[in-house]
Amino acid sequence: MMFRLLEYIESKLFEPLALILFSISGLVMFVEAMQRTLFNHSFEWSSEISTYSMVWAVLLVMARAGKKGHHIRMEMLVSMLPASFKKGTLTRISKVIASEKSKKGSKSLVE
């Protein structure tokens, strides 16, 4: 019951709120750019409003995406590579990163 309630709140409140915050950020940046260009005047509050609304929108979206199992990655680029290239190259890159970490004294994640 509680899980369904939280899921409902996240989908019906957080996602639209994130969209609104992204829109506010974009609109404020656009208005500020026009204000500076056309009237040679700047609002003092525009930077803070756009920054805070963008940060909160990203946090809301990342929390929801993380819960669904989505993570920030270069999925589009990797999906366009041939299968043999993906497997060989990505394995080599992982090993290089792991060996560099082990040289610096960090634990290696890939053996």
C-alpha positions as CSV (number, residue, x, y, z in Angstrom):
1,M,0.0,0.0,0.0
2,M,2.7,2.5,1.0
3,F,4.8,1.5,-2.0
4,R,1.9,2.2,-4.4
5,L,1.3,5.6,-2.7
6,L,5.0,6.6,-3.1
7,E,5.0,5.4,-6.7
8,Y,1.9,7.4,-7.4
9,I,3.4,10.5,-5.8
10,E,6.6,10.1,-7.8
11,S,4.9,9.7,-11.1
12,K,2.1,12.2,-10.6
13,L,4.0,14.9,-8.7
14,F,7.7,14.6,-9.2
15,E,7.8,14.2,-13.0
16,P,5.4,17.1,-13.8
17,L,7.2,19.2,-11.2
18,A,10.6,18.4,-12.8
19,L,9.1,19.4,-16.2
20,I,7.8,22.6,-14.8
21,L,11.2,23.4,-13.3
22,F,13.0,22.7,-16.5
23,S,10.6,24.9,-18.3
24,I,11.0,27.7,-15.8
25,S,14.8,27.5,-16.1
26,G,14.7,27.7,-19.9
27,L,12.2,30.5,-19.9
28,V,14.1,32.6,-17.4
29,M,17.4,32.0,-19.4
30,F,15.6,33.0,-22.6
31,V,14.1,36.2,-21.1
32,E,17.4,37.1,-19.5
33,A,19.2,36.7,-22.9
34,M,16.6,38.9,-24.6
35,Q,16.7,41.4,-21.8
36,R,20.5,41.8,-22.1
37,T,20.5,41.9,-25.9
38,L,17.6,44.2,-26.5
39,F,17.5,46.5,-23.5
40,N,21.1,46.2,-22.2
41,H,19.7,45.4,-18.7
42,S,20.0,42.3,-16.5
43,F,17.8,41.0,-13.7
44,E,19.8,40.1,-10.6
45,W,17.6,37.2,-9.7
46,S,17.6,35.4,-13.1
47,S,20.8,33.4,-12.6
48,E,19.7,32.1,-9.2
49,I,16.2,31.2,-10.4
50,S,17.5,29.3,-13.4
51,T,20.2,27.5,-11.5
52,Y,18.0,26.4,-8.6
53,S,15.2,25.3,-10.8
54,M,17.6,23.3,-13.0
55,V,19.3,21.7,-10.0
56,W,16.0,20.6,-8.5
57,A,14.6,19.4,-11.8
58,V,17.8,17.3,-12.3
59,L,17.6,15.9,-8.8
60,L,14.0,14.9,-9.1
61,V,14.6,13.3,-12.5
62,M,17.7,11.5,-11.4
63,A,16.0,10.1,-8.3
64,R,13.1,8.7,-10.4
65,A,15.5,7.4,-13.1
66,G,17.7,5.7,-10.5
67,K,14.7,4.0,-9.0
68,K,13.7,2.7,-12.4
69,G,17.2,1.4,-13.1
70,H,18.2,4.0,-15.7
71,H,21.6,5.6,-15.3
72,I,23.5,8.3,-17.1
73,R,25.6,6.7,-19.8
74,M,26.5,7.0,-23.4
75,E,23.9,4.4,-24.5
76,M,23.2,5.9,-27.9
77,L,26.9,5.9,-28.9
78,V,27.5,2.4,-27.6
79,S,24.3,1.0,-29.3
80,M,25.5,2.2,-32.7
81,L,28.8,0.2,-32.5
82,P,29.1,-3.3,-34.1
83,A,28.7,-6.1,-31.5
84,S,32.3,-7.4,-31.9
85,F,33.7,-3.9,-31.5
86,K,31.6,-3.3,-28.5
87,K,32.7,-6.4,-26.7
88,G,36.4,-6.2,-27.5
89,T,36.9,-2.4,-27.1
90,L,34.7,-1.9,-24.1
91,T,36.5,-4.8,-22.3
92,R,39.9,-3.3,-23.1
93,I,38.8,0.1,-21.9
94,S,37.5,-1.4,-18.7
95,K,40.8,-3.2,-18.1
96,V,42.8,0.0,-18.8
97,I,40.7,1.9,-16.3
98,A,41.0,-0.8,-13.8
99,S,44.8,-1.1,-14.2
100,E,45.2,2.7,-13.8
101,K,43.1,2.6,-10.6
102,S,45.3,-0.2,-9.2
103,K,48.4,1.7,-10.0
104,K,47.1,4.6,-7.9
105,G,46.4,2.2,-5.0
106,S,42.6,1.9,-5.6
107,K,40.9,-1.4,-5.6
108,S,40.4,-2.7,-9.1
109,L,36.8,-3.3,-10.1
110,V,37.6,-5.4,-13.2
111,E,40.0,-8.3,-13.0
